[in-house]
Amino acid sequence: MEMFDSVVIGCDPTALDVAGAIRGALELFRLRVHLYHLVQKRNVIEFLGGHIPESQYVVVAAHGCDPPEGLGVTFVRVVDKVDGKWQCEDYRLSPPDIEKQVHLPGRTVLALGCCAGRKPIADAFLRAGCRAYVGSTTYVDQDSCAMFAIAFFYHLLSHEREPNVRHSDRDAWRKAAAFDPAREGTGCFQYYGHEMPRSGEATNGQTSLP
């Protein structure tokens, strides 16, 4: 990643504060940030369908869901027109929905919702064509979400400070997760990617902290 590269952030109405905090930090890093406030259900569908600017990285500031509701990603309090009337609803996508509706080929997705980093969700994003997927495997507060995302991009830009240092997505994930390795801190974020694992890492596309 280079300075002035684009990053796209999409947030539901409940996550505008954390999305704004991340945007401010990334713009300080001299990245170009496109922030989408996903107010309507159709906004979510268009965003996940790839109707966004070119960028290698997409940040999804929404929510995750866990059993008994079922695994998935939820955009809370979006509006949709039903029988001619606008209604507020939660728009949840299960792994099969994700495979059908997400079209972000070759991009790395950071999902900031609680439990949005569970393997079935990550696998669905990868099957939909994403290059890599990062999300929390448990419940996480917005402070940890913001710190993880900011640290992730900070380390992706390490070579801007030290020309001989260049981090991959996986390297940046490791360093950002290590900022607060507690189970409900930044350490709860998990990385999933298509590339071959290095020695000692899992062989199912998932990588873990040492």
N, C-alpha and C positions, 0 to 999 in steps of 0.2 A: 504494500500500500504506500502511496505517495501523498504528500501534502496536496491539497486542492482536489483530491479524489472525492467522489460523491458517496454519501451514505443516505439511505432512505429510512425514515422512521414512520411507523404507523401506530396510532394509539386510539383506543376507545375513549369515550367521555370521562371515564374514571381514572385514566392514566396520563392525563395531559400534563400534570405536574412533574412526574418522573421523566416523561418524554422531553419536556422543556429543559429539565436539568441536564439531561444527556446531550441535548442539542447545544446548549450553551458551552459545555466542556469541549465537544467535538469541534465547534466553530473556533474555540480558542486554540485548538490544535491545528487550525488552518485547513479543516476539512469542509467540504461543501455539503450542507445538510438540507434534505428535503423532508419537511415534517407534514404528515397527513393526519388531520384530525378526523377520524372515521366516525362520523355522526350518524350516517344512514347505513342500513344493511347493504345497499347497493355500493356504497363506498368501500365496505369490507370486501365484497365480491370482486370489485374492480382492482383493488389493491393487491389481494392475493392472486388474482389472475394475471398480474404482471403489467397492469396499465400504470406504470410508474417510470421515473427517469432511469436511465442506465446507471447501474452501480453494482459493485461486487458484493455489497453488504446491505442486508435488510434487517432492521430491528423491529420486532413486533411487541409493542407495549400493550398487552391485553391481560387475559387471565387464563389459567389452566383449569381443568376440572379432573376430578379423581372419582373412583367408585365411592358411593353407589350411583352417582350421576353418570358415570362412564368417562373414560379417558378422552381428552380432547383439548381444544383451545376455544375459549369463550370471549366474545366481544360483548361487554356488558353495556346495557342501556343504550343500544342503538335503536333507531326508529325505522319503521317500515309502514307503508300504506297498505292497510287491510280493509277491504270493502269500502274504499274511498276515504278512510280515516287513518290519520297517522297514529301509530301505536308504538310505545316503547317496549323493547323486548331484549332478551339476551340471545345472541346468535352463536350457537355452539357448533363446532365442527369436530366430528369424530375422525379417527384415522382414515376410514374409507372416504369420508367427505373431503378430507385434506388431499388425498390422492387424486380426486376428481377435480377439485376446484383450484388448487394451487398450481401456478405456472410461473416459477421463478428459476428457470434453468441456469445452472452454473453459478448460483449465488450462495453465499453463506448467510444463514438466517439465525439471528439471536432472538429467542423467545423469552420474555421476562416474566411470564405468568407462573404462578405456583404450580408445580407438578407438570409443567409443559415440556420438561425434558425427559419424561418417561419414554422408554425405548419404543413402544408402539407408535407414539406420536412422531418421534424422530425418524423412525423407519418410513413412515408415511411421507414426510417431507422429502426424504432422500429418494424414495420411489417416484415422487412427483418431479424429480429432476434437480433438486438443490445439490450444490457441491458439498455443503456441510451444514450441520444444524447444532445449535448450542442452546440448552435450556436447563432449568432447575428441576432436579429430581424430587424435590420435596416442597414444603411451604416455605416461602421466603418473603421478607419485607421489602418495601420499595427502596430503602436505603441500600441494602445489599445488591438489589437489582441495578440501581444506578451506579454504584461503585464498580460492580463487575463490568458493565458495559463500557464505562469510562476507561477502566484499566485495560480492558481488552484492546481498545483502539490506541491507547497510549503505547502499549507494547508493539502493536503492529507498526507504529511509526518510530520505533527505536532507532532505526538507521538514520533518521533525520537528526538525531542527537549524536549518535556514534556510527559513522559511516560503515564501519566493519561489522556491525551487528544488524542482522536482518531476521525477523521472526515470522514463521508461518502462522496460519490460523491456530494450529494446534499448540505451538509455542506460546502464542499470546493467551490462549485459553488457560494453559497451565499456570502462567504467571498471574493472570487475573484471579483465577480460582484460589491461588495461594495467598492472596492479599488477606483474606480472613477464612482460614480453612475449616472453620466450624461447620457443623452439619447444616445449619440454617444461615450461614454467612455466604460469602462468595464461593466457598468450597462446595456448595451444593450444585453448582453448574457443571453439566456434563457435555462433553464434545462427542459428536458422531460425524464420521466422514467416510468417503469412498476410498481414500488412499490406503495403501498397504500399511499395516501397523509395524512399528519398530519392535525390536527384540524385547520380550517381556510384556507386551501389551496385548489386549484382548484381540481376538481374530474375527469378531463379528461386526467390525466397523466402528465399535464403541471404544473409546479410550478413557482411561481412568487416571486419577492422580496416583503417584507412587505411594 
